[in-house]
């Protein structure tokens, strides 16, 4: 790791951390995300020291790339309060509205309730 000015170079992650050949790297919110195809894994580390590692995906031989998304703040989201009135799932919809949904094996009834299929 180095600072944005190219100074303070230090080795943070090595093969002793089971990091052999990082193919993709990304930094977001003081965390380093890396894809290592030798070990077939996607892992996250806290910066600046590379501690608190967390395996996000492992034994995934088809991993080739990854994308990190940041949630947009939505202070007026209709699902934030009381799950939008939905019994199971609250999904955002256009116009700051919501649609209620149900888990597998259930269907929506009365727009907010979920009942099992018979």
N, C-alpha and C positions, 0 to 999 in steps of 0.2 A: 504494500500500500504506500502511496505517497500523497502529499498534500496537493491541492489544486495549483500551487505554485511550483510543483516539482521537487519540493524539499521534504525533509523528514521521511525518507524512504525507510521502510521496515517490512520484513516478511511476516505476514499474518497467517496464511494458510499454506500448508505444505502437504506432501504425500503422507506425512505422519497423521494428518487429519483425514486421510483417505481422499485427498484431492489430487488427481493425477494430471488431468488434461482438460481444464475448464474450456468449454467451447463457447458458451454464452454467459455474459455477465451483465448484471443490472444493479443499480443502486437506487433505492427509494426509501425515504424516511429513515435514514441512518441504518439501513440494512443492506447487506450484499446478498444478491441472489445469484447462484451459479448453476450451470448445467454441466455435468461431467459425464461424457459418454463412456469413458473407461469403466466407471463404476455404475453406469446406468441410473443416475440419480439427479434430482433437482433439490438443492439445499439452500438454506437461508442462514446468515450469520449476522450478528450485531456488530456494528462498526463503532469505534475505530479498531478494536482489538481482535475481531474475528471470534468472539466468544458467543455462548448461548446458541450453538448450532441447532438447527431443526431440519430434519429430513422431511421435505414436502412430498416427494415422490421417489420411490426406489424400485429397483428391479424392473425398470421400464426401458427395454432395449430399443424401443421405437422413438424415444425422445430425441428430437433434433433441434428444437428451439422452444422458446416460451415467451409469453407476453404478460406483463404485470399491469393491472388496472388499479386505479385509485378511485374509490367511491367518491362521487360528487356529494357535497353536503346538500341535504334537502330538508331544511327546517320545517317546511309546511307539508311534508309528505303525509298523505292520508293514512298510511299503514302504521305510522309511528305511535299513534295513540290507540290503545285498546285493540291492536291488530286490525284496525280499520272496521271493527265490528264483525269481522269474519270469524267463523268458528275455527277454521284450520289455516288456510293460506291466504294472505293478502298480497295481491300483485298490483304494481303501479299501472295506471292507464293514462291515456292522454288527458290533458286539461286538469291536471292535479286531482284526478279521480282514482278510484281503485276498483278492482274486480276480485271477487272472492273465488277461491278454487279449493279443491279437496285432494287429499292424498289418494294413492292408488287403491282401488276397490270401493271408492265412495264417489258420490255425485253431489253437485250443488242443488239445494232446494231452497226456495224463498230467497234467493240471491246471496244468503249469508250462511245458511245451515248446511251441514254435510250429512248425508245418509248413505248407508251401505247399499251396494247393489245386491239384489236378491236373485 
